[in-house]
């Protein structure tokens, strides 16, 4: 389940021997408090794009709700 996966990843990144690169730590902190849709991978991708000033274009309606994302119509 989403909540268990996020909790396990957060626990891993809380270990002082592990350091998250890029946007992962911030995304995981916010993912624990948010609805599981859109998923964690979509959140990581969108955050990475946003860090670079790029827009995420997606066919996934849930992912399109993320800041900096836009839904493409087929």
C-alpha positions in Angstrom: 0.0 0.0 0.0 1.0 3.6 -0.7 1.2 4.7 2.9 3.4 1.7 3.9 5.8 2.3 0.9 6.1 6.0 1.8 6.7 5.3 5.4 9.4 2.7 4.6 11.1 5.2 2.2 10.9 7.9 4.8 12.4 5.6 7.4 15.2 4.8 5.0 15.9 8.5 4.3 15.8 9.2 8.1 18.8 7.0 8.6 21.9 9.3 9.0 23.9 6.9 6.8 21.6 7.6 3.8 21.3 10.9 2.0 18.6 11.6 -0.5 19.6 13.3 -3.7 17.5 15.8 -5.7 13.9 16.3 -4.7 13.3 12.9 -3.0 13.4 14.0 0.6 11.0 16.9 0.2 8.6 14.9 -1.9 8.5 12.1 0.6 7.8 14.5 3.5 4.9 15.9 1.6 3.7 12.5 0.4 3.0 11.3 3.9 0.4 14.0 4.4 -1.3 13.8 1.0 -3.8 11.7 -0.9 -2.1 8.6 -2.6 -3.3 9.9 -6.0 -1.2 11.0 -7.8 1.4 8.3 -6.9 4.8 8.8 -5.4 6.6 8.2 -8.7 4.5 10.9 -10.4 5.3 13.3 -7.5 9.0 12.6 -7.9 8.9 13.2 -11.6 6.9 16.4 -11.4 9.1 17.7 -8.6 12.3 17.0 -10.6 10.8 18.7 -13.7 9.7 21.6 -11.6 13.2 22.0 -10.1 14.5 22.4 -13.6 11.7 24.9 -14.5 10.0 22.4 -16.9 6.3 21.5 -17.2 5.2 17.9 -16.8 2.9 16.9 -19.7 0.9 13.8 -18.9 -2.1 11.7 -20.0 -2.7 10.7 -16.3 -5.5 12.8 -14.8 -4.2 12.3 -11.2 -0.6 13.4 -12.2 -2.0 16.4 -14.0 -3.3 17.8 -10.6 0.2 18.3 -9.5 1.7 21.8 -9.5 3.5 22.4 -12.8 1.7 19.6 -14.6 -0.7 19.7 -17.5 -3.1 17.1 -18.8 -2.7 16.1 -22.5 -5.9 15.1 -24.3 -5.6 12.1 -26.6 
